[in-house]
């Protein structure tokens, strides 16, 4: 005689069935659909955040943007023309695993390097533009980053164009050793030649702008503005405290602190930056030489 399989089965508990059914029926929301605000902890839909220029609609916290998002927000439609976009870093000093890090950085950012350079129009005014990419090794400055920015300033000097630069960086790229530190001097010299030609350079400091970038072209602009809450400095707060053996003031190295101390000229929310930059460009337009057509 064949016994039924259900004979030895434990009777189902209706409550257990209910719990299991409810758990399995809960919607599965992918992580990329929502994001938590680092400041107010509000849960935001990624699509809504992107439509609001990646600024929290509840508290105004400025999330980081990638370079292409920034270019799309600031420049006139279809006006951006990239320069030297195919330049890539190499493992010039044989640093261990640097090639692998570069490969992952390109994959994570979709860019060949940690800065995107080119010409554009902002509010109808022509300019040269560079935007650093935080997703590429936190915008660290290596030889290619320095070379691209230098070439951009040289082009702007030759064609008497203003330069607008958006900085975000963890500093010089240690995987390239002293060669990365040399970019501080090289870019600074290019900025000086551009300034000597009577041209405007405006820097927009975003979170974070630190290290060798802060110690060179980020703080050498004619007009320096920052986004609200951006971290700006050379060494990090913990490093400074450990060396000075002193507690730092509240909000030390924030954009607001630097504005109070006179290191930046203004703090401009992201959604107002295009209008602000347009006004600056209009005030600093190069007039034709006397007698020229």
Secondary structure, 3 states (H helix, E strand, C coil): CCCCHHHHCCCCCHHHHHHHHHHHHCCCCCHHHEEECCCCCCEEEHHHHHHCCCECCCCCCECCCCHHHHHHHHCCCCCCEEECCCCCCCCCCCCCCHHHHHHHHHHHHCCCCCEEEEEEEECCEEEEEEEECCCCHHHCECHHHHHHHHHHHHHHHHCCCCEEEEEEECCECHHHHHHHHHHHHHHHHHHHHHHHCCCCEEEEEEEEECHHHHCCHHHCCCEEEECCCCEECCCCHHHHHHHHCCCCCCCCCEHHHHHHHCCCCEECCHHHHHHHHHHHHHHCCCCCCCCCC
